[in-house]
């Protein structure tokens, strides 16, 4: 510095300070600190499409049964995730058993449609001869998890509501 005779500019001064701290230059120092701030912040939580979940909920009755087959593919997939959640994990079911389970979960009596759709989405695995059905374990999307949680609460409410009124004795006429 003494050889130049004049004082360093502010940029040169900042670069000198950054080098003294172990960085290549001031830009390197800034980049390092801003990256550290980004990494220290909480991870961004994915947002749930509540409108899609609401459309899915509208397809189910108070007992949590699928009332009709939705026309929109997104809503169909969401409803299939709900049906997937009802299939016991790790269990091997025959076609008759899976039909019985699906018939209890919907009102339009077409278990074959639901079975085929679950299989085509990769949510259900079956043998070529159709003798053995297994639920494929995987993480449901956020909307599906929200729908499953809400329908579980709805089913519990309807079950507790019906059992709470079951003790009422009607007077005989």
MARNUSE-987859 format. One line per 4 residues: number of its first residue (from 1); their letters; for each residue x, y, z of N, C-alpha, C. Coordinates in steps of 0.02 Angstrom, whole numbers, always signed. Each point is the difference from the previous one (the first is absolute). Layout:
BEGIN
NUM	a	X,Y,Z,X,Y,Z,X,Y,Z | ...
END
This chain:
BEGIN
1	xxxx	+41,-60,+0,-41,+60,+0,+43,+63,+0 | +54,-3,+36,+43,+59,+4,+33,+14,-66 | +10,-52,-42,+33,+11,-64,-44,+39,-48 | -67,-7,+7,-45,+37,-45,-5,+73,+20
5	xxxx	+1,+14,+62,-3,+69,+22,-70,+23,+15 | -53,-29,-30,-68,+22,+14,-37,-54,+39 | -55,+18,+32,-39,-47,+40,-39,-47,-46 | -12,-64,+21,-37,-47,-42,-74,+20,-4
9	xxxx	-30,-19,-55,-72,+14,-9,-40,-46,+47 | -64,+13,+5,-41,-40,+46,-4,-73,-23 | +0,-12,-65,-2,-69,-26,+65,-36,+18 | +56,+34,-9,+64,-30,+17,+5,-15,+75
13	xxxx	-27,+46,+39,+0,-10,+73,-42,-60,+20 | -58,-6,-31,-44,-57,+16,+31,-66,-23 | +34,+1,-57,+35,-60,-23,+56,-20,+47 | +35,+50,+26,+53,-14,+48,-28,-31,+64
17	xxxx	-56,+26,+23,-31,-28,+61,-24,-71,-13 | -30,-12,-58,-24,-67,-17,+58,-49,-4 | +56,+20,-31,+58,-43,-5,+29,-15,+69 | -1,+50,+45,+24,-10,+68,-43,-51,+37
21	xxxx	-64,-5,-19,-46,-48,+32,+3,-68,-33 | +41,-7,-54,+9,-65,-31,-40,-10,-64 | -29,+51,-26,-39,-5,-62,+42,+26,-58 | -19,-18,-62,+38,+22,-59,-8,+75,-10
25	xxxx	-61,+25,+7,-14,+71,-8,-67,+15,+35 | -22,+63,-6,-62,+19,+34,-61,-36,-29 | -1,-13,-65,-56,-36,-30,-5,-71,+28 | +56,-32,+10,+2,-67,+29,-28,+1,+71
29	xxxx	+19,+51,+39,-26,+9,+68,-76,+7,+0 | -26,+45,-43,-73,+11,-4,-37,-63,-21 | +26,-34,-51,-33,-61,-24,-2,-54,+54 | +55,-5,+37,+3,-50,+54,-51,+15,+54
33	xxxx	-5,+63,+20,-47,+18,+53,-73,-5,-22 | -15,+19,-61,-69,-6,-23,-21,-73,-8 | +47,-43,-21,-15,-71,-5,-12,-29,+70 | +39,+22,+49,-10,-22,+69,-68,+20,+26
37	xxxx	-22,+61,-15,-67,+21,+21,-55,-41,-32 | +9,-15,-64,-50,-41,-35,-4,-70,+30 | +56,-28,+17,+1,-67,+29,-25,-2,+71 | +6,+55,+36,-23,+2,+69,-75,+9,+6
41	xxxx	-32,+23,-53,-72,+11,+3,-36,-66,-3 | -61,-1,+22,-41,-60,-1,-13,-21,-72 | -4,-65,-13,-14,-23,-68,-71,+22,-20 | -8,+12,-63,-64,+22,-25,-49,-59,+2
45	xxxx	-57,+11,+31,-51,-52,+4,-42,+4,-62 | -11,-57,-31,-41,-2,-60,-72,+17,+19 | -33,+36,-44,-68,+22,+13,-50,-53,-25 | -51,-11,+39,-53,-46,-19,-51,+38,-42
49	xxxx	-23,-31,-53,-53,+29,-42,-66,-15,+35 | -23,+47,+41,-60,-12,+40,-63,-5,-43 | +0,+33,-57,-57,-4,-45,-8,-72,-26 | +56,-31,-17,-2,-69,-24,-22,-47,+57
53	xxxx	+24,+12,+60,-21,-41,+57,-75,+8,+12 | -25,+61,-5,-71,+13,+9,-41,-37,-53 | +24,+1,-62,-35,-37,-53,-1,-75,+15 | +56,-25,+26,+3,-70,+20,-48,-16,+57
57	xxxx	-2,+44,+50,-45,-11,+57,-73,-1,-22 | -17,+41,-50,-69,+2,-24,-23,-65,-32 | +47,-44,-17,-17,-63,-31,-18,-55,+51 | +10,+15,+64,-12,-49,+53,-58,+21,+44
61	xxxx	-37,-51,+25,-55,+14,+46,+25,+8,+71 | -45,+9,+47,+19,+11,+71,+37,-60,+29 | -15,-60,-25,+32,-60,+25,+68,-12,-32 | +20,+42,-48,+64,-6,-33,+0,-46,-60
65	xxxx	-60,-15,-28,-5,-42,-59,-3,+42,-63 | +32,-23,-53,+1,+35,-64,-69,-6,-30 | -33,+56,-12,-70,+1,-23,-4,-13,-75 | +41,+34,-39,+0,-9,-73,+70,+8,-27
69	xxxx	+11,-27,-59,+66,+5,-31,+9,+70,-28 | +51,+37,+22,+10,+69,-23,+17,+3,-75 | -18,+56,-31,+15,+7,-71,+71,+27,-12 | +26,+40,+45,+67,+28,-8,+53,-51,+22
73	xxxx	+51,-6,-41,+52,-50,+14,+37,+15,+65 | +14,+64,+14,+35,+17,+62,-39,-23,+61 | -65,+10,-2,-43,-20,+56,-5,-76,+4 | -2,-33,-58,-1,-73,+0,+62,-28,+35
77	xxxx	+58,+27,-17,+63,-23,+29,+0,+11,+75 | -25,+57,+21,-4,+16,+71,-45,-50,+37 | -57,-16,-30,-47,-49,+29,+31,-69,+2 | +39,-17,-50,+33,-66,-1,+51,-6,+57
81	xxxx	+33,+55,+16,+46,-1,+57,-37,-15,+64 | -60,+28,+8,-40,-14,+59,-17,-74,+3 | -21,-29,-56,-16,-72,-1,+63,-41,+14 | +57,+22,-27,+64,-34,+13,+14,-3,+75
85	xxxx	-16,+54,+35,+14,+3,+72,-42,-50,+40 | -55,-22,-28,-44,-48,+35,+24,-72,-8 | +42,-12,-49,+25,-68,-12,+55,-14,+52 | -5,-56,+36,+50,-15,+51,+70,-7,-30
89	xxxx	+49,+31,+32,+69,-2,-23,+29,-70,+10 | +33,-25,-50,+33,-65,+5,-45,-60,-6 | -65,+11,-4,-47,-56,-4,-7,-24,-72 | -9,-64,-7,-12,-29,-66,-74,-17,-3
93	xxxx	-35,+31,-47,-72,-9,-5,-19,-34,-66 | -50,-43,+3,-27,-29,-61,-47,+51,-33 | -17,-11,-62,-43,+47,-37,-67,+11,+36 | -28,-53,+27,-64,+5,+35,+8,+45,+62
97	xxxx	+55,-7,+36,+12,+40,+59,+11,+74,-16 | +37,+13,-54,+12,+70,-19,-65,+31,-24 | -42,-39,-35,-66,+25,-22,-44,+17,+60 | +0,-43,+50,-39,+13,+61,+23,+63,+35
101	xxxx	+66,+8,+5,+28,+60,+31,-20,+62,-39 | +7,-2,-66,-17,+58,-42,-75,+14,+0 | -41,-53,+1,-73,+10,+3,-21,+36,+64 | +35,-13,+55,-15,+34,+62,+23,+72,+1
105	xxxx	+43,+18,-48,+29,+68,-1,-32,+45,-53 | -47,-27,-41,-33,+42,-49,-73,-20,-9 | -38,+43,-32,-73,-10,-5,-25,-17,-70 | +44,-1,-51,-25,-9,-68,+13,-70,-28
109	xxxx	+18,-47,+43,+7,-71,-14,+38,-16,-65 | +60,+26,-5,+44,-18,-56,+71,-10,+26 | +10,-55,+37,+67,-11,+27,+51,-15,-54 | -21,-26,-57,+47,-15,-54,+33,+64,-26
113	xxxx	-39,+52,-8,+27,+65,-22,+52,+25,+49 | -16,-2,+64,+45,+24,+51,+63,-43,+4 | -9,-65,-5,+57,-47,+2,+47,+13,-59 | -28,+7,-60,+41,+13,-59,+37,+67,+5
117	xxxx	-35,+51,+24,+31,+66,+7,+56,-1,+52 | -11,-33,+56,+52,-6,+51,+61,-36,-28 | -12,-52,-40,+54,-37,-31,+37,+43,-51 | -37,+35,-42,+32,+40,-53,+41,+59,+28
121	xxxx	-19,+25,+59,+38,+53,+32,+61,-26,+38 | +4,-66,+6,+56,-29,+37,-12,-1,+75 | -62,+9,+22,-16,-1,+71,-15,-70,+24 | -14,-45,-47,-18,-69,+16,+39,-45,-46
125	xxxx	+26,-55,+26,+36,-49,-40,-41,-64,-1 | -1,-34,-57,-36,-63,-4,+39,-50,-41 | -15,-64,+11,+28,-52,-42,-33,+2,-68 | +32,-30,-49,-29,+0,-68,-69,-33,-2
129	xxxx	-9,-51,+40,-65,-35,+0,-51,+34,+45 | +18,+54,+34,-47,+37,+42,-14,-33,+66 | +42,-48,+20,-14,-37,+62,+24,+36,+62 | +47,+44,-6,+32,+30,+58,+7,+75,-9
133	xxxx	-29,+40,+45,+5,+73,-3,+37,+25,+62 | +46,+46,-11,+37,+31,+55,+4,+75,-11 | -4,+36,+55,+8,+72,-2,+73,+17,-10 | +15,+44,-48,+68,+23,-12,+15,+56,+49
137	xxxx	+49,-10,+43,+17,+51,+50,+38,+57,-32 | -25,+61,+9,+32,+60,-25,-28,+60,+37 | +34,+56,-7,-20,+61,+35,-54,+36,-42 | -60,+9,+28,-52,+37,-37,+20,+74,-8
141	xxxx	-25,+32,-52,+12,+72,-8,-32,+39,+57 | +19,+63,+7,-25,+42,+55,-77,+3,+1 | -30,+12,-58,-73,+6,-3,-33,-65,+22 | +29,-57,-21,-28,-65,+19,+6,-11,+75
145	xxxx	+57,+19,+29,+8,-7,+73,-52,+43,+37 | -12,+60,-25,-49,+44,+31,-70,-29,-5 | -17,-26,-59,-66,-30,-11,-9,-61,+46 | +50,-42,+3,-4,-61,+42,-11,+20,+73
149	xxxx	+37,+50,+23,-6,+22,+70,-71,+28,+13 | -25,+41,-46,-66,+30,+10,-55,-53,-2 | +5,-48,-46,-51,-52,-4,+2,-47,+60 | +59,-11,+26,+6,-41,+61,-36,+35,+57
153	xxxx	+9,+65,+6,-36,+38,+52,-75,-1,-11 | -21,+5,-63,-71,-1,-16,-30,-68,+18 | +36,-54,-16,-25,-68,+17,-6,-9,+75 | +51,+25,+36,-2,-7,+74,-59,+40,+29
157	xxxx	-13,+59,-28,-57,+40,+23,-66,-36,-12 | -7,-29,-60,-64,-33,-16,-8,-63,+42 | +56,-36,+14,-5,-60,+42,-17,+18,+72 | +32,+53,+26,-13,+19,+69,-69,+31,+7
161	xxxx	-23,+36,-52,-66,+30,+2,-55,-52,-1 | +9,-53,-39,-51,-52,-3,+0,-41,+64 | +59,-13,+29,+1,-40,+61,-23,+41,+60 | +10,+66,-2,-21,+42,+55,-76,+3,+4
165	xxxx	-34,-6,-57,-72,+1,+0,-32,-69,+7 | +41,-52,-1,-27,-67,+3,-29,-18,+68 | +18,+36,+52,-27,-15,+67,-68,+31,+12 | -22,+45,-44,-65,+32,+9,-55,-51,-12
169	xxxx	-43,-6,+48,-55,-48,-4,-62,+39,-22 | -29,-23,-53,-61,+32,-26,-60,-27,+40 | -45,+45,+20,-60,-23,+35,-45,-40,-47 | -28,-53,+26,-44,-40,-42,-68,+34,-5
173	x	-31,-5,-58,-63,+34,-12,-59,-39,+24
END
